[in-house]
Amino acid sequence: MIYVHQIAAVSPQRDLLVETIDEVNESVNNILKVVEPPYEGIPLSILRRMGKAVRMGVGAALPLIKNTTVPLNGIVIGTANGGMEDCIKFLNQVIEFEEGTLTPTNFVQSTPNAIAAQLSLLSSNKGYNITHVNRGLAFENALLDVWMLLKENPSHTYLLGGVEEISSYNYNIDHLANWFKDEEVSNKKLYHSTSKGTLSGEGAAMFIVNNDPQDAIAKIDALHLMHAEDVSEVKSQLIHFLNKHLGKGELVDVFLSGESGDIRFVSFFQNCEHHMKDSTIARFKHLTGDFATVSALSLNIACQVVNKNILPDHLIKINRHKHSVNTVLIYNLHKGVQHSFMLVRK
Amino acid sequence: MSRIVVTGIGVITALGDSAAANRAALKDGQCGISFLELFPSRYSETLRFGEVKISNEQLKQKFDITDKGVTRTSLLAIHAFEEAIEDSGLTKEQLASYDTALIGANTVGGMCLTDELYHDANNDTEGSEYISSYDIGSVNLYMQKRYNIKGIGNTINTACSSSANAIMYGARLIQHGLAQRAIVGGADSLAKFTINGFNSLHILSPEICRPFDIDRQGLNLGEGAAFLVLEKEEEVISKKPYVVLSGYCNASDAFHPSSLSDEGDGPYLAMQGAVQFAGLNTSDIDFVNAHGTGTVNNDEVESKAMSRLFETVPAFSSTKSNTGHTLGASGAVEAVYSILSLKHQELYPSLQFETAIESTGLKPLQEYIQQPVQHVMSNSFGFGGNCSSLIFSRA
């Protein structure tokens, strides 16, 4: 069990819990790019050199670190690719200058651990520092790491986060690999789409977490991650997860599904939904697009939903609304094989 | 807490393609660093590297791999993984059970294919066979599929300390009951990306590297992979474990994106934390397998941090003078070397050393010796200030 005390996100929406569909920012050419904040608090000279992933991650996290009244014991980040733009910029130099004399800035910025490293530097944090990069379960492993850290050190407080950027390069690569739609589909009509592929997205979500229930926004009660290609296996894991973590007679109020508009994977979500007969079924990827650490953004949404007891209509697929939302179960799926469940409570 | 033991090891580097071959070369003081024979680069004949002299075709043939899109990083990883599994005697059923975790680490992933990635990323192709193999996670994902591993899978990137952190993470999963056994380690292959990256930082040595020498001029990049099988001691009574993983710690230097602080706070905190975790005194450490890259910055800072921590600095050496710096693999490669030292009660020398750094006066071990060894520390420090230390002890 982990208590969440502060949350922040840089996402394609000004606020991830947008009230009405009219206020939802629309995708352009199948891409949902982040709305970047002014990044106050990052020295301009440093900000200028930051790639987008580092900028989003540091920009979302620094204000939280500054607001935290207890000392921070470590920084745990999940990102599949880190600074992809810098990475390919450096690669382009390598090829175009035939391995000639190159400048190191892009190289240093491109390593996935640059986000956690910059955060430790800017906050002078000499504690635990790590970056998990296991593609669609990078953020879940970061969360699992923090869960273990808080069992090992019950009085500690950690920064947990997930970050991913879109660059034209990783869009090209993932598009060539058939992960994005060929025809243009608006995010507002994402779930009506019957073709293969999804929309590309990006973002950063940061959380200050510890074991202290006092004044917490939400608590993360359970996590399960798995590698599976079979629908029935995911369903049996879901049943096992619910039996293990729900009290007798207890129900999940909202099942927050990572449905992505990709016809090839609809059956995974349908099977889980069929089992969640008493829960309101909600979706979030029309707000975020899809990317490896999008589950970090879904966790931000779930924390807000239980904290504010609001579930905007445009998120709802099937309404079995009860008077209040106390439990949210997030199910995410990345590229057909990496699955996760996260149980969030008030 | 249960004791976590190592029940299997596997390693491939420029020194050899098994733990036995690596040990023989270390005992002999062999250096695997040379000009490039297999990997084409502008620097093939001017800079030296720890290249594994086995081609991708040979590696694929050895493991009967016909799948498309399998990169050299994955092939090296599979080589070390298979050796470790066989060594530990893990069955196919054990690999596929929900309580077997696979924790990998690397820094280049499929970016060893720099030219293919260039064309795919810039959208001037129909997509090469490697389109889904560039990211760091691709290595682990391929292995999970190939060996039908259903337990927790993860990949860690903390630059040059990546696989030391993979070892820590696996041990912690077992301690928390999230896995019964963990196969942990890392891999990296030579890539134009890293060669030119390190070259642009002016830390590649024009000669064979000379860790801890006053005239050291930088590092040689290497490639390789290593995996360890970690299990709970009480659950493997029928096996004869190599060693106990008795301590570990991760700390941040919080100083600079690509160099260590003068006083080496990160390295100091990592080493100190590992000693404390193991419940040892610093005087209990018999030997340190140092990070010792051969760069001006690392070796001086690491020496200072060791002098700060130890009243008398124990015998130490850097096997990067044998293998080159294998980046994301180095933490696991050097963990295997530390384990071999403990198993065989022997210490391997540092090569190319002549004169100590003036400010520290520390000299690495320069000859192979046999002596009682109880506790060995292995250091890994990465860009971004990511410092980790591991301690292995006699079982």
Interface residues (C-beta under 8 A of the other chain):
Chain A: I75 A80 N81 G82 C87 I88 F90 L91 N92 Q93 V94 I95 E98 E99 G100 T101 L102 T103 P104 F107 V108 Q109 T111 P112 N113 A114 A116 A117 Q118 S120 L121 S123 S124 N125 K126 G127 Y128 N129 I130 T131 H132 V133 N134 R135 L137 A138 N141 L144 D145 M148 K151 E152 S168 Y169 N170 N172 I173 L176 A177 L225 M226 H227 A228 A292 V337 Q338
Chain B: S41 R42 Y43 T107 M111 T114 D115 L117 Y118 D120 A121 N122 N123 T125 E126 G127 I131 S132 Y134 D135 I136 G137 S138 N140 L141 Q144 K145 I149 K150 I152 G153 N154 T155 I156 N157 T158 A159 N165 Y169 R172 L173 Q175 H176 L178 K192 F193 I195 N196 G197 N199 S200 L201 N250 A251 S252 D253 A254 F255 H256 P257 S258 D265 G266 L269 G382 F383 G384 G385 N386
